[in-house]
Amino acid sequence: MPCTQLPVILDDHTSPDFYAGRKFGDVEQALLWSLLHEDPACPSRVLLDKAAQKDIVIAVSLRHINHWRVQWGLNRHKGRPRQVDGYEPVARGAEVVQVTPRLSFLGVHVFARWLEQQDIFTPVVAHLTQVVQDHKQTHPDDDCALLHHGESTLLQRFQALFFAPLLGIERLSEFDSREHALATLIGRSYQSSTLSQFLGQLERVDAARALMPVLLQTHTAPIIYVDGHMMAYWSRRSMHKGKITMLGRIMAGSQAVIAHDAAGRAVFVEYYPPDIHLSRLIVAYCQKVAEATGSMVFVIDRAANAVALASAFDEQGMGLLCMLDDNEHQGLQSFEATEVEQLADGTTVYSGPWKECRKEDPRHFVIVQPAEGKVLVYWATAKVAEALEASEWPRVYRERNDIQELSFKGMIDHGGLDINYGRKILIGPDRHHQRQEEERARSLESARQRADKKAEMVEAQQSKVAESAAQGHGKRLEQRRARLAILAQELQDAKATQATRAAQASSLGPAGQRADRDFRKQTIMTIRTLLLENMLRAFMAVLLATLQTKVSLQQVLSLFFERSGSRLETPSRIVYRIDTEGLSSTNRRLLSEIVVGLCAMGLQEKGKPLYLCLKARPP
């Protein structure tokens, strides 16, 4: 195919043409060319040894090498080589060609070059520089290494954290034990101690607040999707706990509430303890998102589903679209339904209010009745009803699955979303104890009111018995006495229940303390992950526009990002050659299409056009 047979032609008249042969490839030719220009008198056997030191195995004979040297005009003269004072090579190797024969994670390097063209990291460095300056002014006596970093250092260290998931590094400790490509990717390598210190100092200056606006650079969509992602945290300390749904256990952890726009871009994130239900904090959270994005319409899953919540959104002038739980309606018979649309698959869309008047319920409803299956009911506040047609509600709500649910799974796989960062904790009152106290106090109050009511009923029945006895009733007196005995027993039971509730309330003892995680480091790294996911989505959108075959992000990550190869730089272009060892013919064909699409994107590096090709199959 054309992409695999791409010749690397130097525009410099002093350089030869390099072609990818079966035994003597273009990279090997360019490497020898570079070495010969550094030392034209080098014997061919020594030349092969130098190539081997660069991890390049040239599987040709010395006679073949000598033949190429004659073609290039760089063959040795007869006799022992000698050094002549003032001798200079024909040309410096860097002026002619630079060769990187072994380049791991080649696709990540290409992705990094695309990010440079988009100028993604300039706003990041600007925000970090500003927050450092603010910290210096508010804390003039504070001192740490971050306060003295230049822009280049801030850029390189943030890039090391940014690209780490794509290099297979989830935890910072893996920088010390796993092979990675930082040295060729950003110009230098790092160890975990340096990056851990850098992350800790970012936490110190509250960098999360400064980095949050970076997520909003390309936000334009009017609708915001909100969902929570809970993550477990193992600790022997007494900590607040919640239902970590991924593990099906009640344990400590964290709850990230993440907002995406309708284009799938993450725009906001905030962390909360896992014991606080989403419905208790969602209104305040959406107000922050509305202030940051300007969007006032929100789509949330049925975890936030209540009349009070709809009223709260109406009061704040925000719109909320959600789904009604199945146990809250009886299908079409619960609504005064009016047909809105009939779909091609037989699904009918209705809208209408409750059949029974509920003045306290401000929600609007859309009912979807498929040809087969259960009825689905969507509800929204007045702002959503004004902004969206009723027939659009089901589609807008269904898009939440791709935008958030599947996005979370992807970020766990290749973005490090499910990794805990930071072990600092904050000690505070035991909210579990407080909730138990409140619950038992309510239960005790209900038991007391029930006992008081039973006592009043007994007293009233005693009056009726006394009245019947005074008037000489017979059968009625027996009936009233029997009723009095029943009420007396109920009063006794109610007092026993009250005593039990009082004992339970007093058995709790004094309130203790529990710990919450300090989420500052976690927030910084989650913003890193969200920014990475946004950039991958944007990169895929550009790539897919050049392809005829649709590919997924996972295919691009596995077939392109994780593969190794080589890099060849000439005065006029830069060529990346991708190793295809181990690929099946189907995957090789798919990778070839991806490479053709990447070449059509017009990528550049150092102002030179960037080309990609596949390494030819061995003979």
C-alpha positions in Angstrom: 0.0 0.0 0.0 1.2 3.6 -0.6 1.6 4.3 3.1 3.9 1.4 3.7 6.1 2.2 0.7 6.6 5.9 1.4 10.1 6.9 0.3 12.0 9.2 2.6 13.6 11.7 0.3 15.9 14.4 1.6 15.6 17.7 -0.1 19.2 18.6 0.7 21.3 18.0 -2.4 24.1 16.5 -0.3 21.9 13.7 1.0 20.9 10.5 -0.8 17.4 9.0 -1.2 16.4 6.4 1.5 14.0 3.6 0.5 12.6 1.0 2.8 14.1 -2.3 1.6 13.5 -5.7 3.0 16.9 -6.2 4.7 18.3 -2.7 4.7 15.4 -0.3 5.7 15.3 3.5 5.4 15.9 4.0 9.2 19.0 1.8 9.0 20.3 3.6 5.9 19.7 7.0 7.6 21.5 5.8 10.7 24.5 4.7 8.8 24.5 8.0 6.8 24.4 9.9 10.1 27.3 7.9 11.6 29.4 8.2 8.4 29.1 11.9 8.4 30.3 12.0 12.0 33.3 9.9 11.0 33.7 9.3 7.3 36.9 7.2 7.8 35.2 4.7 10.1 35.7 1.1 9.0 32.5 -0.7 8.1 32.9 -3.3 10.8 33.2 -0.6 13.4 30.2 1.1 11.8 28.1 -2.0 12.4 29.2 -2.1 16.0 28.1 1.5 16.5 24.8 0.7 15.0 24.4 -2.2 17.4 25.1 0.1 20.3 22.0 2.0 19.2 19.9 -1.2 19.3 19.8 -1.4 15.5 20.6 -4.8 14.0 21.6 -4.5 10.3 21.2 -7.9 8.7 23.4 -7.3 5.6 27.0 -8.2 4.8 30.0 -5.9 5.0 30.2 -6.1 1.2 26.6 -4.7 1.0 27.6 -1.9 3.4 30.6 -1.1 1.3 28.5 -1.0 -1.8 26.2 1.6 -0.2 29.2 3.6 0.9 30.5 3.7 -2.7 27.1 5.0 -3.8 27.1 7.7 -1.2 30.7 8.7 -1.9 31.7 7.9 1.7 33.9 4.8 1.1 37.2 4.6 2.9 40.5 4.9 1.0 43.0 2.1 1.3 45.4 2.0 4.2 45.2 2.8 7.8 43.0 5.7 8.7 44.8 8.7 10.1 43.8 11.9 11.9 44.5 15.2 10.2 44.5 18.4 12.2 41.7 20.7 11.3 39.7 18.0 9.6 36.0 18.5 9.6 33.3 16.0 8.5 31.5 16.6 5.2 28.4 17.6 7.1 27.2 17.3 10.7 24.7 14.5 11.2 22.1 16.7 12.8 22.1 18.9 9.7 21.4 16.0 7.5 19.3 13.5 9.5 18.4 12.5 13.1 17.4 9.0 13.7 15.6 7.5 16.8 15.8 3.8 16.0 13.7 2.6 18.9 10.7 4.6 19.9 8.1 3.1 22.3 4.5 4.4 22.4 4.9 5.9 19.0 1.2 6.9 18.7 1.5 8.9 21.9 4.3 10.9 20.4 2.1 11.7 17.4 -0.8 12.6 19.7 1.5 14.9 21.6 2.5 16.7 18.4 -1.2 17.2 17.6 -1.7 18.7 21.1 1.2 21.1 20.4 -0.6 22.2 17.2 -3.8 22.8 19.2 -1.8 24.8 21.8 -3.5 22.9 24.6 -0.9 23.3 27.4 -0.3 27.0 27.1 -3.5 27.8 29.1 -2.6 25.2 31.6 0.8 26.7 32.3 -0.7 30.2 32.4 -3.3 29.2 35.0 -0.6 27.4 37.1 1.7 30.4 36.9 -1.1 32.7 38.1 -2.1 30.5 41.0 1.6 30.3 42.1 1.8 34.1 42.0 -1.4 34.4 44.0 0.0 32.0 46.6 3.2 34.0 46.9 1.1 37.1 47.6 -1.2 35.6 50.1 1.5 33.5 51.8 4.7 35.6 51.6 6.5 33.5 54.2 5.8 30.2 52.4 8.5 28.5 50.4 8.6 25.3 48.3 10.1 24.2 45.0 7.0 24.9 43.0 7.1 28.6 43.8 10.4 28.8 41.9 9.5 26.7 38.8 9.7 28.3 35.4 7.2 27.8 32.7 9.2 25.1 31.0 9.4 23.1 34.3 5.7 23.5 35.0 4.9 22.4 31.4 7.2 19.3 31.5 6.0 18.1 34.9 2.3 18.6 34.1 2.8 16.8 30.8 4.4 13.9 32.7 1.2 13.6 34.8 -1.0 14.1 31.7 0.6 11.4 29.5 1.1 8.9 32.2 -2.1 6.9 31.7 -1.4 6.6 28.0 2.0 5.1 28.9 0.4 2.4 31.0 1.2 4.3 34.3 -1.7 4.7 36.7 0.0 5.2 40.0 3.0 7.5 40.4 5.1 4.8 41.9 5.0 3.0 38.5 7.3 5.6 37.1 10.1 3.8 39.0 9.4 0.3 37.8 7.8 0.5 34.4 9.3 1.3 31.0 8.0 4.6 29.7 8.7 7.1 26.9 8.9 10.4 28.8 12.5 11.0 27.7 11.6 11.1 24.0 8.0 12.4 24.6 8.7 15.6 26.6 12.5 15.8 26.5 13.3 14.4 29.9 12.3 11.6 32.3 11.0 11.8 35.9 10.9 9.5 38.9 7.9 9.1 41.2 9.5 11.1 44.0 9.8 14.3 41.9 6.2 14.0 40.5 4.8 13.1 43.9 6.5 16.2 45.3 5.1 18.3 42.4 1.6 17.0 43.0 1.8 17.7 46.7 2.9 21.3 46.0 0.0 21.7 43.5 -2.3 20.6 46.3 -0.6 23.2 48.6 -1.4 26.1 46.3 -4.9 24.8 45.5 -4.2 24.2 41.8 -7.6 22.4 41.2 -9.3 25.8 41.4 -6.9 27.2 38.8 -7.1 24.2 36.4 -10.9 23.9 36.4 -11.3 26.7 33.7 -9.1 24.7 31.4 -12.0 22.2 30.9 -14.2 25.0 29.7 -12.1 26.1 26.8 -14.2 24.5 24.1 -17.6 24.3 25.9 -20.5 25.6 23.7 -23.4 23.1 24.2 -26.4 24.4 26.1 -27.3 21.1 27.9 -25.3 19.6 30.8 -25.3 16.0 31.9 -24.5 15.2 35.5 -23.6 11.9 37.1 -21.6 10.6 40.0 -18.7 8.2 40.1 -18.0 6.5 43.4 -14.7 4.9 44.2 -13.6 2.7 47.1 -10.9 3.6 49.6 -9.3 1.1 51.9 -8.3 2.4 55.4 -8.2 1.2 59.0 -9.3 4.6 60.2 -12.9 5.3 61.2 -14.2 7.1 58.1 -17.6 8.0 56.6 -18.9 5.3 54.4 -21.4 5.0 51.6 -22.7 2.4 49.1 -19.8 1.9 46.6 -21.9 0.5 43.8 -18.9 -0.8 41.8 -18.1 -3.2 44.6 -21.6 -3.6 46.1 -20.2 -2.9 49.5 -20.6 -0.2 52.2 -17.2 1.2 52.7 -15.2 4.4 52.7 -14.3 6.2 49.5 -15.1 9.2 47.4 -17.9 10.5 45.2 -17.0 12.5 42.1 -19.9 14.4 40.6 -18.9 15.1 37.0 -20.6 17.4 34.4 -20.4 16.8 30.7 -21.9 18.9 27.9 -24.0 17.5 25.1 -20.8 17.1 22.9 -19.3 14.7 25.5 -16.7 17.1 26.9 -16.2 17.2 30.7 -16.7 20.7 32.0 -16.8 20.5 35.8 -16.0 18.1 38.7 -16.3 18.2 42.4 -15.7 15.6 45.1 -17.9 14.7 48.0 -17.9 12.1 50.8 -19.7 8.9 49.8 -22.2 9.1 52.7 -24.0 12.2 51.3 -26.7 11.3 48.8 -26.6 13.1 45.5 -30.1 14.6 46.0 -28.8 16.6 49.0 -26.1 18.4 47.1 -27.2 18.4 43.5 -28.9 21.9 43.5 -25.9 23.6 44.9 -23.6 21.7 42.5 -25.7 22.6 39.5 -25.6 26.3 40.5 -21.8 26.2 40.4 -21.9 24.5 37.0 -24.4 27.1 35.7 -22.1 29.9 36.9 -19.1 28.3 35.3 -20.7 27.3 31.9 -23.7 29.6 31.5 -25.9 26.5 30.8 -29.1 26.2 32.7 -30.6 22.8 31.5 -29.4 19.7 33.2 -30.0 15.9 32.6 -29.6 13.6 35.6 -30.3 10.0 36.1 -33.2 8.8 38.3 -31.0 9.0 41.5 -32.2 12.6 41.7 -36.0 12.0 41.5 -38.3 14.0 43.7 -41.0 16.7 43.5 -39.1 18.8 46.0 -36.0 18.7 43.7 -38.1 19.8 40.7 -39.4 22.7 42.8 -35.9 23.7 43.9 -34.7 23.8 40.3 -37.7 25.9 39.3 -36.9 28.3 42.1 -33.4 28.7 40.9 -34.4 29.2 37.3 -32.7 26.0 36.1 -34.1 23.1 34.1 -33.9 19.5 35.0 -34.7 16.4 32.9 -35.0 13.0 34.6 -36.8 9.7 34.4 -39.7 8.7 36.6 -39.3 5.5 38.7 -41.4 2.6 37.5 -43.1 2.3 40.9 -44.4 5.8 40.8 -46.8 5.4 37.9 -49.2 2.8 36.3 -48.4 3.6 32.7 -50.7 5.6 30.5 -53.6 5.3 32.9 -51.8 7.5 35.4 -51.7 10.5 33.0 -54.0 12.6 30.9 -52.0 11.6 27.9 -52.1 13.4 24.5 -50.3 11.7 21.5 -47.3 13.7 20.3 -45.6 11.5 17.7 -45.8 8.0 16.2 -42.3 6.6 15.4 -41.5 4.2 12.6 -40.8 1.3 14.9 -44.3 1.5 16.4 -43.4 3.5 19.5 -45.9 6.2 20.5 -44.9 9.3 22.4 -47.4 11.1 24.6 -47.3 14.1 26.9 -49.6 15.3 29.6 -50.1 15.9 33.4 -51.2 13.5 36.2 -54.7 12.3 35.8 -55.3 13.0 39.5 -54.6 16.7 40.1 -51.4 17.3 42.1 -51.0 21.0 42.7 -47.7 20.6 44.5 -46.1 18.8 41.6 -44.6 21.3 39.0 -43.2 18.6 36.7 -44.1 18.0 33.0 -44.3 14.5 31.7 -43.5 12.7 28.4 -44.7 9.0 28.2 -43.1 6.6 25.7 -45.0 3.5 24.9 -43.0 1.1 22.7 -44.7 -1.6 20.5 -43.3 -4.2 22.9 -41.9 -3.6 26.4 -42.6 -1.4 29.4 -43.8 2.2 29.3 -41.1 4.8 30.1 -42.0 8.1 31.7 -39.7 11.2 31.5 -40.3 14.3 33.6 -38.8 17.8 33.4 -39.2 21.3 34.8 -40.7 24.2 33.0 -37.3 25.5 31.7 -36.8 22.2 29.9 -40.3 22.2 28.4 -39.5 25.7 27.0 -36.1 24.7 25.6 -36.9 21.2 24.1 -39.8 19.7 22.2 -41.5 16.9 24.0 -40.5 14.4 21.3 -36.8 15.2 21.9 -36.8 14.4 25.6 -36.3 10.6 25.3 -33.4 11.1 22.8 -31.7 13.7 25.0 -32.0 11.5 28.0 -30.7 8.4 26.3 -27.6 10.2 25.1 -26.5 10.3 28.8 -25.4 6.6 28.5 -22.8 7.3 25.8 -21.8 10.7 27.2 -21.3 9.6 30.8 -21.7 5.9 31.6 -19.5 4.7 28.7 -17.1 7.6 29.2 -16.5 6.6 32.8 -15.7 3.1 31.7 -13.2 4.4 29.2 -11.6 6.7 31.7 -11.2 3.9 34.1 -9.5 1.8 31.4 -7.1 4.3 29.9 -7.4 7.5 32.1 -6.7 6.4 35.6 -10.0 7.6 36.9 -10.3 4.8 39.4 -7.0 5.5 41.2 -6.8 7.1 44.6 -4.4 10.0 45.0 -3.5 11.5 48.4 -3.8 9.9 51.9 -4.5 13.0 53.9 -7.7 13.0 55.9 -9.9 15.6 57.7 -11.3 14.8 61.1 -14.8 15.9 61.8 -18.1 15.0 63.5 -19.5 11.5 63.0 -22.3 12.1 60.5 -23.4 8.5 60.7 -24.0 9.0 64.5 -25.8 12.3 63.8 -28.1 10.7 61.3 -28.8 7.8 63.7 -29.6 10.3 66.5 -32.0 12.2 64.2 -33.6 9.0 63.0 -34.1 7.6 66.5 -35.3 11.0 67.8 -38.0 11.0 65.0 -38.9 7.4 65.8 -39.2 8.2 69.5 -41.3 11.3 68.8 -43.6 9.2 66.6 -43.9 6.6 69.3 -44.7 9.3 71.9 -47.4 10.8 69.7 -48.9 7.4 69.1 -48.9 6.6 72.8 -50.5 10.0 73.6 -53.2 9.4 71.0 -53.9 5.9 72.4 -54.1 7.4 75.9 -56.7 10.0 74.7 -58.7 7.2 73.0 -58.6 5.2 76.2 -59.7 8.2 78.3 -62.6 8.8 75.8 -63.6 5.2 75.9 -63.6 5.2 79.7 -66.0 8.1 79.6 -68.3 6.1 77.3 -68.1 3.1 79.6 -69.0 5.2 82.6 -71.9 6.8 80.7 -73.3 3.4 79.7 -72.9 2.1 83.3 -74.8 5.2 84.6 -77.7 4.7 82.1 -77.9 1.0 82.8 -77.0 -0.2 79.3 -76.6 -3.9 78.9 -75.2 -5.0 75.5 -73.8 -1.6 74.7 -71.9 -1.6 78.0 -70.4 -4.9 77.2 -69.3 -3.7 73.8 -67.8 -0.5 75.2 -65.9 -2.5 77.9 -64.6 -4.9 75.2 -63.5 -1.9 73.1 -61.9 -0.3 76.2 -59.9 -3.5 76.8 -58.6 -3.5 73.3 -57.6 0.2 73.5 -55.9 -0.4 76.9 -53.8 -3.2 75.4 -52.9 -0.9 72.4 -51.9 1.8 74.9 -49.8 -0.6 76.8 -48.1 -1.8 73.5 -47.6 1.9 72.5 -45.9 2.7 75.8 -43.7 -0.4 75.5 -42.7 0.7 72.0 -42.0 4.2 73.3 -39.9 2.8 76.1 -38.0 0.7 73.5 -37.4 3.7 71.3 -36.2 5.7 74.3 -33.8 3.0 75.3 -32.5 2.8 71.7 -32.0 6.6 71.6 -30.1 6.6 74.9 -28.0 3.6 73.9 -26.2 5.5 71.1 -23.9 7.3 73.6 -22.0 10.5 72.9 -21.1 11.4 69.3 -17.6 10.5 68.2 -15.5 11.6 65.2 -14.9 10.2 61.8 -12.5 11.1 59.0 -13.1 12.3 55.4 -10.6 12.2 52.6 -8.8 15.4 51.6 -9.9 15.6 48.0 -7.4 18.2 46.7 -4.9 15.8 45.1 -7.8 13.6 43.8 -9.4 16.6 42.2 -6.2 17.7 40.5 -5.6 14.3 39.0 -9.3 13.9 38.0 -9.1 17.2 36.1 -6.0 15.8 34.4 -8.0 12.7 33.4 -11.0 14.7 32.2 -8.7 17.0 30.1 -7.0 13.9 28.6 -10.4 12.4 27.7 -11.6 15.7 26.2 -8.4 15.8 24.0 -8.8 12.2 23.0 -12.4 12.9 21.9 -11.3 15.9 19.9 -8.4 14.0 18.3 -10.8 11.1 17.3 -13.3 13.6 15.8 -10.6 15.0 13.6 -9.2 11.5 12.7 -12.7 10.1 11.9 -13.4 13.0 9.5 -10.5 11.6 7.3 -11.4 7.9 7.5 -14.0 6.0 5.5 -13.9 3.1 8.0 -15.2 4.0 11.4 -12.9 3.0 14.3 -13.3 3.3 18.0 -11.0 5.0 20.5 -10.0 1.7 22.0 -8.9 0.4 18.6 -6.8 3.5 18.1 -5.3 3.1 21.5 -4.4 -0.5 21.1 -3.4 -0.5 17.4 -1.6 2.8 17.2 -0.9 4.5 20.6 0.7 1.5 22.2 2.9 0.4 19.3 6.6 1.1 18.9 8.5 2.2 15.9 11.3 4.5 14.8 11.6 8.2 14.0 13.6 9.8 11.1 14.1 13.5 10.8 15.4 15.2 7.7 15.8 18.9 6.9 12.4 18.9 5.3 10.2 16.4 7.0 9.8 14.0 9.9 8.8 10.4 9.3 7.5 7.9 11.9 7.7 4.2 10.9 5.4 1.9 12.9 6.3 -1.6 13.7 3.6 -4.1 12.7 5.1 -7.2 14.3 2.4 -9.5 15.7 -0.5 -7.9 13.9 -3.0 -10.0 12.0 -3.7 -9.0 8.4 -7.1 -7.5 9.5 -5.5 -5.3 12.1 -2.6 -4.4 9.9 -5.1 -3.3 7.2 -7.0 -1.2 9.9 -3.8 0.3 11.1 -2.9 1.2 7.6 -6.2 3.1 7.2 -5.5 4.9 10.5 -2.1 5.9 9.3 -3.5 7.2 6.0 -6.0 9.3 8.0 -3.3 10.7 10.2 -1.2 11.7 7.2 -4.3 13.5 5.9 -4.6 15.5 9.1 -1.6 17.7 8.2 0.4 17.1 11.4 3.6 19.0 11.9 6.6 18.8 14.3 9.2 21.6 14.6 7.5 23.3 11.7 8.1 20.3 9.4 5.4 18.1 7.9 5.0 14.8 9.8 4.5 11.6 7.8 3.7 8.1 9.0 4.3 4.7 7.4 4.1 1.1 8.3 7.3 -1.0 8.6 7.6 -3.4 5.8 7.1 -7.0 6.6 10.3 -9.1 7.0 11.2 -11.3 4.1 
